[in-house]
C-alpha cells in the first residue's frame, strides 16, 4: 500500500509486516516500525518508531484515507489534537 506524507512516499502492507519505509525529499529511505494504530473520535493515528534510531521518541501521524482507499500520513498540526493523542497513548501504557 502506498502512502504520501508531506511530499514523502510511503509503502507498507498492514497484513504483511509491521514496518513502513518513508522516502524523504532527498530520496533517502527511512524504515519505521509501526508500533500501533489507534482511533480517537473517529480519526485514525499511526505511531511509528525509527528502526535506525530505536532510542528516539516515537512519531505520531494522522492517517487520512482518500477516495481510492489509499492512506496518507499527515503531521498533526493542532497542538490540542496532538496532546489528546499523547494523553490517550500514555493512559494506555499505564494500564
Contact map, one row per residue, 1 for C-alpha under 8 A:
11100000001110000000000000000000000000000000000000000000000000000000011000000000000000000000000
11110000111100000000000000000000000000000000000000000000000000000000011000000000000000000000000
11111001111100000000000000000000000000000000000000000000000000000000011110000000000000000000000
01111111110000000000000000000000000000000000000000000000000000000000001110000000000000000000000
00111111110000000000000000000000000000000000000000000000000000000000000111100000000000000000000
00011111000000000000000000000000000000000000000000000000000000000000000001100000000000000000000
00011111100000000000000110000000000000000000000000000000000000000000000000000000000000000000000
00111111110000000000011110000000000000000000000000000000000000000000000000000000000000000000000
01111011111000000000011100000000000000000000000000000000000000000000000000000000000000000000000
01111001111100000001111000000000000000000000000000000000000000000000000000000000000000000000000
11100000111110000001110000000000000000000000000000000000000000000000000000000000000000000000000
11100000011111011011100000000000000000000000000000000000000000000000000000000000000000000000000
10000000001111111000000000000000000000000000000000000000000000000000000000000000000000000000000
00000000000111111100000000000000000000000000000000000000000000000000000000000000000000000000000
00000000000011111000000000000000000000000000000000000000000000000000000000000000000000000000000
00000000000111111100000000000000000000000000000000000000000000000000000000000000000000000000000
00000000000111111110000000000000000000000000000000000000000000000000000000000000000000000000000
00000000000001011111000000000000111000000000000000000000000000000000000000000000000000000000000
00000000000100001111100000000011110000000000000000000000000000000000000000000000000000000000000
00000000011100000111110000000011110000000000000000000000000000000000000000000000000000000000000
00000000011100000011111000001111000000000000000000000000000000000000000000000000000000000000000
00000001111000000001111100001111000000000000000000000000000000000000000000000000000000000000000
00000001110000000000111111111100000000000000000000000000000000000000000000000000000000000000000
00000011100000000000011111111100000000000000000000000000000000000000000000000000000000000000000
00000011000000000000001111110000000000000000000000000000000000000000000000000000000000000000000
00000000000000000000001111110000000000000000000000000000000000000000000000000000000000000000000
00000000000000000000001111111000000000000000000000000000000000000000000000000000000000000000000
00000000000000000000001111111100000000000000000000000000000000000000000000000000000000000000000
00000000000000000000111100111110000000000000000000000000000000000000000000000000000000000000000
00000000000000000000111100011111000000000000000001010000000000000000000000000000000000000000000
00000000000000000011110000001111100000000000000001110000000000000000000000000000000000000000000
00000000000000000011110000000111110000000000000111100000000000000000000000000000000000000000000
00000000000000000111000000000011111000000000000111100000000000000000000000000000000000000000000
00000000000000000111000000000001111110000000011110000000000000000000000000000000000000000000000
00000000000000000100000000000000111110000000011110000000000000000000000000000000000000000000000
00000000000000000000000000000000011111000000011100000000000000000000000000000000000000000000000
00000000000000000000000000000000011111100001111000000000000000000000000000000000000000000000000
00000000000000000000000000000000000111110001110000000000000000000000000000000000000000000000000
00000000000000000000000000000000000011111111100000000000000000000000000000000000000000000000000
00000000000000000000000000000000000001111111100000000000000000000000000000000000000010000000000
00000000000000000000000000000000000000111110000000000000000000000000000000000000000000000000000
00000000000000000000000000000000000000111111000000000000000000000000000000000000000000000000000
00000000000000000000000000000000000000111111100000000000000001100000000000000000000000000000000
00000000000000000000000000000000000011110111110000000000000001110000000000000000000000000000000
00000000000000000000000000000000000011110011111000000000000111100000000000000000000000000000000
00000000000000000000000000000000011111000001111100000000000111100000000010000000000000000000000
00000000000000000000000000000000011110000000111110000000011110000000000000000000000000000000000
00000000000000000000000000000001111100000000011111000000011100000000000000000000000000000000000
00000000000000000000000000000001111000000000001111101101111000000000000000000000000000000000000
00000000000000000000000000000111100000000000000111111101010000000000000000000000000000000000000
00000000000000000000000000000011100000000000000011111100000000000000000000000000000000000000000
00000000000000000000000000000110000000000000000001111100000000000000000000000000000000000000000
00000000000000000000000000000000000000000000000011111111000000000000000000000000000000000000000
00000000000000000000000000000000000000000000000011111111100000000000000000000000000000000000000
00000000000000000000000000000000000000000000000000001111100000000000000000000000000000000000000
00000000000000000000000000000000000000000000000011001111110000000000000000000000000000000000000
00000000000000000000000000000000000000000000000010000111111000000000000000000000000000000000000
00000000000000000000000000000000000000000000001111000001111100000000000000000000000000000000000
00000000000000000000000000000000000000000000001110000000111110000000000000000000000000000000000
00000000000000000000000000000000000000000000111100000000011111000000000000110000000000000000000
00000000000000000000000000000000000000000000111000000000001111100000000011110000000000000000000
00000000000000000000000000000000000000000011110000000000000111110000000011110000000000000000000
00000000000000000000000000000000000000000011110000000000000011111000001111000000000000000000000
00000000000000000000000000000000000000000001000000000000000001111100001111000000000000000000000
00000000000000000000000000000000000000000000000000000000000000111111111100000000000000000000000
00000000000000000000000000000000000000000000000000000000000000011111111100000000000000000000000
00000000000000000000000000000000000000000000000000000000000000001111110000000000000000000000000
00000000000000000000000000000000000000000000000000000000000000001111110000000000000000000000000
00000000000000000000000000000000000000000000000000000000000000001111111000000000000000000000000
11100000000000000000000000000000000000000000000000000000000000001111111100000000000000000000000
11110000000000000000000000000000000000000000000000000000000000111100111110000000000000000000000
00111000000000000000000000000000000000000000000000000000000000111100011111000000000000000000000
00111000000000000000000000000000000000000000010000000000000011110000001111100000000000000000000
00001100000000000000000000000000000000000000000000000000000011110000000111110000000000000000000
00001100000000000000000000000000000000000000000000000000000111000000000011111000000000000000000
00000000000000000000000000000000000000000000000000000000000111000000000001111110110000000000000
00000000000000000000000000000000000000000000000000000000000000000000000000111110110000000000000
00000000000000000000000000000000000000000000000000000000000000000000000000011111110000000000000
00000000000000000000000000000000000000000000000000000000000000000000000000011111111000000000000
00000000000000000000000000000000000000000000000000000000000000000000000000000111111100000000000
00000000000000000000000000000000000000000000000000000000000000000000000000011111111110000000000
00000000000000000000000000000000000000000000000000000000000000000000000000011111111111000000000
00000000000000000000000000000000000000000000000000000000000000000000000000000011111111100000000
00000000000000000000000000000000000000000000000000000000000000000000000000000001111111110000000
00000000000000000000000000000000000000010000000000000000000000000000000000000000111111111000000
00000000000000000000000000000000000000000000000000000000000000000000000000000000011111111100000
00000000000000000000000000000000000000000000000000000000000000000000000000000000001111111110000
00000000000000000000000000000000000000000000000000000000000000000000000000000000000111111111000
00000000000000000000000000000000000000000000000000000000000000000000000000000000000011111111100
00000000000000000000000000000000000000000000000000000000000000000000000000000000000001111111110
00000000000000000000000000000000000000000000000000000000000000000000000000000000000000111111111
00000000000000000000000000000000000000000000000000000000000000000000000000000000000000011111111
00000000000000000000000000000000000000000000000000000000000000000000000000000000000000001111111
00000000000000000000000000000000000000000000000000000000000000000000000000000000000000000111111
00000000000000000000000000000000000000000000000000000000000000000000000000000000000000000011111
